[in-house]
Amino acid sequence: MERKRITLVSIGSRGDVQPFCVLGRALADRGYKVAIATEKRLENLVVNEFRLPYRYIAGDTNGILLEPTYQKQLTTRSTRTLLKLGKQWKAKFNIDEILASYVIALEESDIIVSSSACLSETYAIAEQLNAAWIPFILTPMQPTKEFPLWMMGNITLGFKCLNLWSYNFFFKQMWKNERKYINQWRQQVLKLPQMKSSLGTIDFVNANERIPILIGSSKLFCGNKRSVPGDYDRNKVHLFGPVFASPSLLPEEVALFITGARTVSMPIVYIGFGNMPTDKPLELLKMALDVCTLAYCRAIVVAAWPELGSHEAISLLNNNAESLIVVDNVSHTTLFPKVDCILHHCGIGTCNTALLSGIPQIPCPARFDQPGNAKVLVNLGVAFRARPFQSLTAKQIAADVDNILVNTKDIQNRAKEVATLLRQECTGALDEYCDVISDAFPLREHTYVEEED
């Protein structure tokens, strides 16, 4: 029997795509024909780090974070503004070319696994191919009465009806933004009927019993109860915990930096700026150096700003090589257990890996789900408080580092306890997700929801 062809599709940042590569690698090791479809920026991750075939998706979702003209605007915490900026950025690309790239990338797929960022595109192609289709969502976004969608936590006031409404409102807005071009493409190119539901693809996901929903998140992020919501259909919604990349070797310069710090008994702080938007990257670099001075520590900074290649930045780093090192990418799974404190932007993937490491954290959220994730870390007791990225200072960070190093509120042991809980939760998760994917049925007959706006 011919092996099933499985294509996993995700666009966005490394954190958005890497869990799909982890899944893809595990499925390939089971003998399936696996490919990862994503944007050109992540081809190296797919091919060289995970040794998987790459399929091209046009566009550059994450490029906006590195575009200087957008940097200052992106520092806002207004979700409405961020969605507007995202729409403006997307308009720079040819939507017909993007949609055509999905068709090519997914041709001949027997099973399609999709991220939340491209549900409508991948579902439509699965319909046309009569392939199995499975959404793999990295945060708890399945509607529930138990807790609201992350962006509306301050609006629902804990009322169950408003919690459920928050998801429907979000999905309606997302479908409103894409409805016109998706329906036109479905009808004219794919020869499929238009979707008339006010919620778009989400309605079809919930109506079709053949579609399992995978949520690659920890129960720790499922509201105050920290448990799988009771109103999730356990036969359809599968939340087994996050998946993690296997540890890989650290760059030689990072390994030497750690050895040098430990030789003289200096604590090490990880500072993960990544692609966090800023119009003043050199000031953040100087702030990291100030933290080293104030907290008497050394720092490993992960950042990918183009300005760090400037003469001024290189000179600054050369003059402070003993205190600080900057790299654009590193294995969190390998590095985090080797440091004493983790400062990061609270992307869900980084949160999970930091929790698994058992190391205390300093959450510095900037946008989207990050403030909500930071609140979870504080409530779990692995962080003292959230430090919003927009108002971050060296004095604040140094104070938190000092408190972590002297084990205020027994934070070091609390971080280890939470790590044990997470490790227990996600043991076997990767195999369980792979089982659901490999057993998925083709869409076949579809239940069309005819609800009008």
N, C-alpha and C positions, 0 to 999 in steps of 0.2 A: 504493500500500500504506500502511495506517495506521501511524503511527510507534509504536514500542514504548514502553510505559509502564513506567518504571523508578522504583521507590521505594527509597530508601536509608534504613535505620533504625539509629539509635544513640541511646543514653541515657547520661546521666552528666554529666561536666564539659565545658567548652568544648573541652579537649584531646581528649576522646572523640569529639566530634561534628564538629569542624572538618575532619578528613580526609575525612569523608563529604561535606561541603559542597564540598570541593575536587574530589572525584570527580564529584559531582553537577553542578557547574558545567561541567566538561569534557564530560560526557555531554550536557548540555543544549546546549552549543555545537556538538555533532555533530548536533543536530536531534531528539534523543529527548525525550519528555515525561517530565520528571524532577520528583520531589517528595522532600523530606526529611521524615521522620517522627521527631519527638523530643519531649521534654517542653517545657512552656510556657516555662521559663526561657531556652531557647535559640532562641526564635522570632525574636528580633531578629537574631541571628547569621545565620540562614537567609535571612530576607526582606530585610534591609537591607544586610548585608555581602556576601552571595553572590547576591542577587536571584533566589531560587528559591522555588517554592511550598512552603508549610509545611503539614504534617499533624500533628495533635495526638495525643500519647501521654500518657495520664493518669499521675499520680504525680510524684515529685520526687526522683530518685535522689541528686542532688548536694546537696539541701537540708540534709542531715544535717551537712554541713561548716560550715554557717552557723548552726546551731542552738546557742544558748549552753549549753543543758543537756547537750549531747553533747561540747562542745569539749574539756574536760579528759580525758575517757575516750578520745577519738580520738587523743590524743597518744601512746598506747601503740604499740609496734612489734610487738605480738603479733598475728599473723594470725588466730589463733583468736578473740581478743577482738574484732577488727575485723569479722570475719564475723558474730559474734554481735550486735554493735551494728547492723550493716547489716540483719540479719534483724528486729531490734526496730523499726528505722525503717520498714522496708517494711510491717510489720504495721499501721502507722498509716493505710495507704491501703487502699481497697477493691479486692481483687484482681480481683473480677468486673468492676469498672469499668475497671481497667487492661487486662485481656484484651479486653474489648469495644472499647476504643479502638484496639487493634492491628487488629482486624477491620475497623473503619471506615477506619483510616488506609491499609490495604493493599488495599482493595477495588479490583478491576479492574487490579491490577498484572500486567504480563507478566513482569517480572524484579524480584526482591527481593534487595537487598544488605544483609546484616545484620552488626551488631557482635557481639562475643562476649557482651555483656551480655543479649542477647535472642534467642539462637539458637533455643530451644525454641518461643517464641511465633511467631517469623517462619517457622520451618520448617513448623510445623503449618498455618499459613495458606497457605503455598506449596503444600503437599500438597492442601489443599482446592481451591485455584484451578488446580492443575496449572501453576503458574508456574515459571520458572527461579529458582533460589535459590542465592546465593553468599555465603559468610561472608567478611568482610573484617576480618582480625584485625591489631591494631596492634603486637603483640609476638610473638616466635616461640613460640607455644603449641602448635604441631603436635607430637605425640609423636615423640621421637627418642632414640636411645641415646647421642648425642654430648654432650649437656648436659642438666641437670635443669630442671624448671620453676623459675622465679625464686624462689618462696617456699621451696624445699627444697634450695637450693644447699649448705647446711651438713649435710645429712642423707645424701645419696647417696654421698659420699666418692669420687666419680669412677667408681664402678662402673656399667657400661653398663646392666645389668639394673635397677639402682635408679634410674638416670636415667629410663628408660622408665616404671618404676613410678610415679614422681613425678607424671607427667601423668595416668595412669589413676586414681591416688588422688584427685587434685584433681577430675577430672570426675565421679567417683563421688560425692564429697561435694556437688558442685554439683547434680547430678541428684537426690540424696537430699533436698535442701532444697526442690526444686520439683516432684518427681515426682507427689505426690498431687494438687495442684491443676491441674497441666498435663494429666495423664491424664484427670481428671474433665472438664476443659474440652474436651479433644480428643473425648471420647466423647459428652458430653451436648450440647455446643454445635456443634462442628464435624462431628460424626458420623464421626469417624475412629477407628480402633482404638487401643487403649492401647499405649504403648511398654513392653515388658517387659525390655528390655536393662538391665543394671546401670549402663551408661554413658549411657543416654538418647540424646539427639539426636546426640551425637558418633559413636556407632556407625553411625547411618544416614548421616552425612556420609561416613565412610570407606568404607562399603559401596556407595554409589551412585556409579558412574563418571561420571554426568552432573553431579556437583557439583564444580566447581573450588574450591580453597581459595586465597584471596589473603592474603598476609602482608605488610602494609604497613610493613615494618621494614627496617633496614639489616643487612647481614651482620655488621657490627661488633658486634651484640648476639647473635650466634649462637655462644656459647661461646668457648673459648680459640682455636679455629682461625679464627674470624672469617670463616667461609665457610658456604654453604648446606649443611646436613647431607647426608651421602651417602646416608642412608636415607630422605630425602624422595623421593616419587614425582614426578619432574619433569613428568610429564604431568598431574598433579593439583594439586600444590602449587606456587604461583607466588610467589616472593619477588623482586621487582624493585627494592626500595628504598622509602623513605618518600616521601610526596607532600607538597608544601609549598604554602601559600597564596601568591598573588602579593603582592609588597610593596604596601602602601597608605600613604597620607599619615599622618604622625604628627599627633597633636593639636597645635594651635598652641602651647599652653603648654609641651609637651615639646620641640618644635623650638626655641623661644626659650631654654629651659633649657640645651639642648645648645650652642647658639651662645654663650650667656653663659659657659659653662664653658670652651669652646675659646678664646674671646677672651683669657682670662687663663691659658691653658695648664694648666687643671686636669683631671686624669684623672676619668673617669666610671665609676661602678660601677652595674651593673643589679642590683637586689635583687628577685627574683620570689617573693614569698610567696603570691600568688594566693589560693586558698581553703584554704591549709594551716591545719589546726585549731590554735587556741590560745585559752586562756582569759585571756591577757594581751596583747592587741594593742598597747596603748600602750607596754608595756615593749619590744616588738620595734621600735616606731617610734623610741623613744629609743636603742635599740641601734644602729639604722641611723645616727642622728645621731652617736653615739660613733665609729662606723667612719669617718665623714667627718672627724672631728677627728683620730683616731689615724693614719689613712692619708693625711691631707691630700688628700682627694678630694671629689667630689660624687656624689650618689646619686639614681637614679631608682627609686622603689619602686612595685611593682605589687602591690596588695592590695585585697581586696574585703570586708573586715570591716565590719559595720555600725557598730562602735564608732568608726571613723575619722571619723564625722560628728558626734561629740560636741564640746562646747564646748572641752574640754581638748585634744583632738587638733587641732582647727582652730587654736586659739591657738598650739600648739606648731609647727605647720606655717607659720603666718604669720610667726612670729618667726625661722624658719630657712629662709625661702624661697630664699635664695641657695644654700644647701648641699644642699637636698633637696626633691624633688617627689614627690607620691603620685598615682597614677592607678589606676583599677580595671581598665583594659583598654588594651592597646596592641599594634600589629603587631610581633611578635617578628622576623619576616622583615626588616622595615625597621629596627627599632631595634638589634638585636644587633650588626650590623657597625659601628655608630656609637659603641659603648662600649669600654672597655678591659678589662673583667672582667665575667663573668656569674655571679651567685650565684642558684641556683634549686633547686627541690625535687625535681628528677630525674624528673618525669613524662616518659614516653617521647617525647611530641611536643616538649616543650621541649628535651630532650636532643638530638633530631635537628636542630632549628633552631639550637641553640647550636653544635653541631658544624659545621654548614654555614657558619656565620658566620666561622669561623676565629679566634674569640676565646677565650682561656683561661677556665677555669671554676672555680667553687667549688661543689661539689655538697653540698647539705644535705638528705639524704633523711629522710622521715618514716615512710612506711608502704608496704605492698603491694610492688610491683615496684621502688620507688624505691631501696632500698639496693643491690639488684642492679645497677640502672642506674648508680648512683654508682660502683660497683666497676669497671664497664666504662670509665667516663670516666677513672678513675685509671690503669687498666692501659693505656689508649691514650696516656697522657702529656699529656692536655690539662688535668689537674687534679692537684694535689699529693697531696690526701687528701680523704676524705669527712668532712664536719662534720655529724654527726647533728643534726637540727633541734631535738630535745628538749634538747640540752645546748649549744646555740650561744651563743657570747659575742662581744662586739665585739672583744676582744683577738685572738681566733682569726682572725676574718675579716680584721682589719686586717693581721695578720701575713701571711696568704695574699695579700692585695691588694698589699702591699709587695713580696713575692717575685715576683708576676706582673709588676709594673711595672718591676722591675730585670732581668726575663727570666731568673730562676733556672732552671737546667736547660734553658735554651733553649726554655722552654715556649711562647713566642709563635710561634716557627717551627714547633714540633711541632703546635700548633693549626691552623696554616695547612696543614700537610701532610695532616692528617686531613680537613680541609675539602675538599681536592682529591680525596682518595679517595672521600669521600661524594658529591661532585658528579659524579664519573665514574660511580659506581654507580647513582645515581638519574636520570641523564639518560635521558629517554624512558620512565621508569617510569609516569608518569600515562597516557600513550597505551597502554602495554602492559596496564595494568589495565583501561582502558576497552575494549580489544579483547576481552579475556577475558569481560568482563561482557556486551558486546553480542552475542557469539557463543554465549552460554550456552543450553543446551537446557532445556525444561520438565522437571520431575521425572518425569512420566509414571509408568511402573511403578516401584514401590519395593521395595527388598529389606528385608524386616522381620527384624530380628535377634531371635531368640526366646530368647536366653540368659537364664536366671533368675538372681536374686540368689543 
